[in-house]
Amino acid sequence: MGAPLSQPSPGTNELLRNVLDAHGGPENWSRVGSFSTKFTIGGPFWSWRGGPEADLPRTADLDAQREHISMTPFLAPEGVAVFDVDPERVTIQTPRGEVVEQRLDPRSSFPPFDLLTTKWDAIQVAYFAGYAIWNYLTQPFSFTYPSVEVREIKPWDEDGQTWRRLAVWFPKANANHNAEQVFYYDAAFMLRRMDYSPEVTGNAPVAHYTHDPETFDGFVFPTHRLVHLHDANGIADQSFAAITVDIDRVSVHRH
């Protein structure tokens, strides 16, 4: 996407405001301290990394206002993977909180990436899954967090529809796939697609599609996600999804 994004324009504010309202409203979100979810991660990506079994139901507890997530099961049936920031760190724990393994600055540990052959250790798998799930489930509200920049860009035509788009620049303090991403919204201001290029996977051009939005405790979340690759023209290969994410439920905990 090129250079860092400019400050939001009036047009951006209008689109972002409508998106936030459609997903439950920023004032309501400001009262949320944490939330939990039951979800399933699937797709061949995980076995290629040598990671833990995919396609298993997992639970996660997330801080809504800062980047923190714990996920279980991880490795052992009752194992817990915890991702946190300031500083970035991943900890694998027992249910009693005993630390089995820990790594500070996990992002710097990733090896050069090949889709089919690169293997990750448990900490790297937990880091990638942790920051990804936290960002997916706090968006679009995290677009309003400190130092995040947002602007509207040219709309996109796909499948007989026109989707308006937000280009979002995330600061370094936000662990994410990469700094600059694009989010596509339909006429109801629901997310349909997001484009990013994860640094830890060699900046592969991802077109991540979202489906089946549902309302939980007053907030809207896509419940089915498919991660594809796209070509230089932005056209996604939807015949193959390397990663899938399915949300079964979300429980919101307000202050």
C-alpha positions in Angstrom: 0.0 0.0 0.0 3.0 2.3 0.0 3.7 5.1 2.4 2.1 5.5 5.8 -1.5 6.7 5.7 -2.5 10.2 6.2 -4.8 11.4 9.0 -8.5 10.4 8.6 -10.5 12.5 6.2 -14.2 13.5 6.7 -15.2 10.8 4.3 -13.3 8.2 6.3 -14.9 9.4 9.5 -18.4 8.9 8.0 -17.6 5.3 6.8 -15.8 4.3 10.0 -18.6 5.8 12.1 -21.2 3.8 10.2 -19.1 0.6 10.5 -18.7 1.1 14.2 -22.4 1.7 14.7 -23.3 -1.4 12.6 -21.1 -3.6 14.8 -22.6 -2.4 18.2 -21.4 1.2 18.6 -18.2 2.7 20.1 -19.8 3.9 23.3 -21.0 0.4 24.1 -17.6 -1.0 23.2 -15.9 1.4 25.6 -17.7 -0.3 28.5 -16.3 -3.7 27.5 -13.4 -4.9 29.7 -13.0 -8.4 28.3 -14.7 -11.1 26.4 -14.4 -14.8 25.7 -15.0 -16.9 22.7 -15.3 -20.5 21.6 -13.8 -21.0 18.2 -12.2 -23.5 15.8 -9.1 -22.9 13.7 -8.7 -25.2 10.7 -7.0 -25.5 7.3 -3.7 -27.2 6.2 -1.5 -24.2 7.2 -1.1 -25.5 10.7 0.0 -29.0 9.9 2.5 -27.5 7.4 4.0 -25.5 10.2 4.3 -28.6 12.4 1.9 -27.0 14.9 -0.6 -28.5 17.3 -3.7 -30.2 16.0 -6.1 -27.8 14.2 -9.9 -28.3 13.7 -10.3 -28.6 17.5 -12.7 -26.3 19.5 -10.7 -23.8 21.5 -11.6 -21.2 24.0 -10.0 -17.8 24.3 -10.2 -14.9 26.8 -9.4 -11.5 25.5 -8.8 -8.0 26.9 -11.0 -5.7 24.8 -8.9 -2.5 25.3 -5.3 -3.8 25.2 -3.6 -6.7 23.3 -3.9 -9.7 25.6 -5.3 -13.1 24.8 -5.1 -16.6 26.4 -6.1 -19.7 24.5 -6.7 -23.3 25.6 -6.3 -26.1 24.8 -2.7 -25.6 23.6 -0.3 -28.6 23.2 -1.6 -30.5 26.2 -5.4 -30.9 26.7 -5.3 -28.3 29.5 -2.4 -26.2 28.2 -2.8 -22.5 28.0 -1.0 -20.2 25.5 -0.9 -16.5 26.6 0.0 -13.6 24.3 0.7 -10.2 25.8 2.3 -6.9 24.8 4.4 -4.2 26.4 6.7 -6.0 26.0 5.6 -8.6 23.5 5.8 -12.1 25.0 4.2 -15.5 24.7 3.9 -17.9 27.6 2.8 -21.5 27.6 1.3 -22.4 31.0 -0.4 -25.1 32.9 -4.0 -24.4 34.0 -2.6 -23.4 37.4 -0.5 -20.7 35.8 2.9 -22.6 36.0 5.1 -21.4 33.2 6.2 -24.3 30.9 7.9 -22.1 28.2 8.2 -18.3 27.6 9.7 -16.0 25.0 10.1 -12.3 24.8 10.1 -10.6 21.4 8.8 -13.8 19.7 8.4 -12.0 16.3 12.2 -11.8 15.9 12.5 -15.6 16.2 10.6 -16.5 13.0 12.7 -18.2 10.3 12.6 -17.3 6.5 9.3 -18.5 5.2 8.2 -21.1 2.6 4.5 -22.0 2.7 5.0 -25.8 2.4 8.3 -26.4 4.2 8.9 -23.9 7.0 8.3 -25.3 10.5 7.4 -23.2 13.6 7.9 -24.1 17.2 5.1 -23.9 19.7 5.8 -20.3 20.8 5.7 -19.1 17.2 2.4 -20.9 16.5 0.9 -19.3 19.7 2.2 -15.9 18.8 0.8 -15.9 15.2 -2.6 -17.3 16.3 -2.8 -15.1 19.4 -2.2 -11.7 17.8 -4.4 -12.7 14.8 -7.4 -13.8 16.8 -7.1 -10.7 19.1 -7.1 -8.3 16.1 -9.8 -10.1 14.2 -12.2 -10.0 17.2 -11.5 -6.5 18.4 -12.0 -5.0 14.9 -13.4 -2.6 13.9 -13.3 -1.0 17.3 -9.5 -1.3 17.6 -9.4 1.1 14.6 -10.1 3.9 17.1 -7.2 2.9 19.4 -4.2 5.3 19.9 -2.0 5.9 16.9 -4.2 3.8 14.5 -4.7 5.8 11.2 -7.7 5.2 9.0 -8.8 6.6 5.6 -11.3 5.6 2.9 -9.9 4.6 -0.4 -11.4 3.7 -3.8 -14.3 1.2 -3.6 -14.0 -2.3 -5.0 -16.4 -4.1 -7.3 -16.8 -7.9 -6.7 -19.5 -10.4 -7.4 -21.9 -7.8 -8.6 -21.5 -5.6 -5.5 -19.6 -2.5 -4.7 -17.7 -2.6 -1.4 -16.4 0.5 0.3 -12.9 0.2 1.7 -10.9 1.5 4.7 -7.1 1.5 4.5 -5.8 1.1 8.1 -2.3 1.7 9.4 -1.5 0.0 12.7 1.4 1.3 14.9 4.3 -0.8 15.9 2.8 -1.1 19.4 0.0 -3.2 17.9 1.3 -6.7 17.1 -0.4 -7.5 13.8 0.2 -9.2 10.5 1.7 -6.0 9.0 1.2 -2.3 9.4 -0.9 -1.4 6.4 -4.2 -3.3 5.7 -7.4 -2.8 3.7 -10.9 -3.7 4.9 -13.9 -4.0 2.6 -17.5 -3.3 3.7 -20.9 -4.0 2.0 -23.9 -1.8 1.9 -24.9 -2.8 5.4 -21.4 -1.9 6.7 -20.5 -5.5 7.3 -16.9 -6.6 6.8 -16.7 -8.8 3.7 -12.9 -9.0 3.1 -9.6 -7.9 4.5 -6.2 -7.7 2.8 -2.9 -8.0 4.5 0.6 -9.4 4.0 1.9 -11.1 7.1 5.5 -10.4 7.8 6.1 -13.7 9.5 4.9 -15.6 6.4 7.1 -13.7 3.9 4.5 -11.0 3.2 2.2 -13.4 1.3 -0.7 -11.4 -0.2 -3.7 -12.5 1.7 -7.4 -12.0 0.9 -9.3 -12.9 4.0 -13.0 -13.3 3.5 -15.6 -13.0 6.3 -19.0 -14.6 6.3 -22.2 -15.2 8.4 -22.1 -12.2 10.9 -24.0 -12.9 14.1 -24.8 -10.7 17.1 -23.5 -11.7 20.6 -24.3 -9.6 23.6 -25.0 -6.6 21.4 -21.9 -6.8 19.1 -21.6 -8.2 15.6 -18.9 -10.7 14.8 -18.3 -12.7 11.5 -18.6 -16.3 12.4 -16.8 -17.9 9.4 -13.5 -16.8 8.0 -11.6 -18.1 5.0 -8.0 -17.1 4.3 -7.0 -17.1 0.6 -4.2 -15.6 -1.4 -4.7 -12.9 -4.1 -2.8 -12.0 -7.2 -1.2 -8.7 -8.2 -4.6 -7.4 -9.4 -6.3 -8.2 -6.0 -8.2 -11.2 -7.4 -8.5 -13.9 -4.8 -8.1 -17.6 -5.4 -11.2 -18.7 -3.5 -10.7 -22.3 -4.5 -8.3 -22.9 -1.6 -8.3 -21.7 2.0 -5.1 -22.2 3.9 -6.7 -21.2 7.2 -10.3 -21.2 8.4 -11.7 -19.7 11.6 -15.1 -20.5 12.9 -16.7 -18.7 15.9 -19.2 -20.6 17.9 -20.0 -18.0 20.5 -18.8 -14.8 22.1 -19.5 -13.7 25.7 -18.9 -10.0 26.5 -18.0 -8.8 29.9 -18.7 -5.1 30.6 -17.2 -2.9 33.3 
